[in-house]
C-alpha cells in the first residue's frame, strides 16, 4: 500500500509543478461534506437541525474519536502503548456499534473497506 501512496504523491507533485491544479472550479473555497448516509433516513432532518445548531450527536462524536484514534495508532512506536490504544479503539468501536439502531457496517468506514476486503477476499 505504501508503494501506491508514493506513486500517487509523485503524480500529484508533478501535476502541481505542471500547473494542472491552477484555475480549478471552486479553487480557494472550502469543501462541503454533507454525507448523511450513516443516519437513518427518518432521522436526517433532526440531525440537520442539530448540526446547524452546533450540536454534535453522540454517534458523530464517537465516530470522530474512532477516526482520530485510528490515525494516532499508526504513529505510535511503543508496542505496549500501541496495544493500549488498540484496546481503546476496539472498545470505542463496540460502544459505537451498540449506540446505533443498525449494526456496524464496513461501508460506514470507507477507509477500512479495502483493508478488510483484502484480508477476507484474497
N, C-alpha and C positions, 0 to 999 in steps of 0.2 A: 504494500500500500504506500510505503514511503516513496518508492520509485515513481508512482503515478503522481503523487503530490509534487515531487521535484520537477517532473515534466510539465505539469500544469503551471507551476510557478515560473518556470523558464519561458513558457509560451506567453504568459501574462506579461512578464517583464519585456519580452521582445515586442509585443503588441503596444505596450506603453511607450517604448522607445520610438516605434514607428508612427505614433500618434493616432492609433486606431481607436482610442477611447476618447479622443477630443471631440467636442461638439455632439455628444450623445444626447438624445431626448431625455429630459429630466436631470441633466447634469447640475450638480450643486444643490439639488433638492434632497431632503431626507426620504428614505424609503418608508413605505407604509405597509405594515404587516397586519392583516386582519384575518388571520387564519382561525376560524372558529369550528373547524371540523371535529375537534375533540369534544365540543359542547353539544349535548343532545339538542336536537332541533327545537323542541318546545321551550328550552331554557335560553336560547340565544338572545331574544330581546331583553330579558332580565340581565344577562351578563353584559350586554352592550351598555345598558343604563348604568350598571355598577362601574363598569370600566370608565365611562365618561365622567362619573362622579369621583374618580380617583381611587376606587376601592379595588383591591386585587383579591379575587376569590381564592380560597384556601388551596384549591387544586392548582391554580396558576402559580401561586407562591411555592407550592411543593414541587411543581414541575421545574420552576426556575432553580430551586435549590438542587434538584437532581442533576440538572444540566451543569451547574457550576461545580458540583462535587465531582461529576464525571471528568470535567476538564482538569480539576485540581489533582485527581488521582494520577493522571498522565504525567504530571510534573514532579511527583514525589519520588525521591531516590531511596529513602529509608524503607526497607522491607516491612518492618513492624508498623510504621506509620501508615504505609500504603494499605496493609491488611485492615487496620482500624478504619480507614476511610472507606474501604470496600464494604466492610460490615455496615458502616453507617449508610452507604449508598443502598445496600440491599434492604435495610430497614426502611429507608425512605420510599423505596420502590414498593415495598409491601404496604406501607401506610397509604401511599398514593393509590394503589390498586383497591384498597379497602374503602376509600372515601368516594370512589366512583360508582355510578349506577351500573356501568358496564365494565367487564373485566379489561385488564390491561391488554393492549394490542401492540404488536411491533410497529404497526402503521402509525401509532401515536408518537413514535420517536424515529422519524425517518433516518436520522444519523446513525442509528443502530441497525437498521433494516439489512443493509448489505453484509454487515459483520455476522449477524445472526443467520441469515440465509446461507452465507458462505460456510458456516460451521455445520448447519443442518443438511444442506444440499451441496455435497462436494462437487 
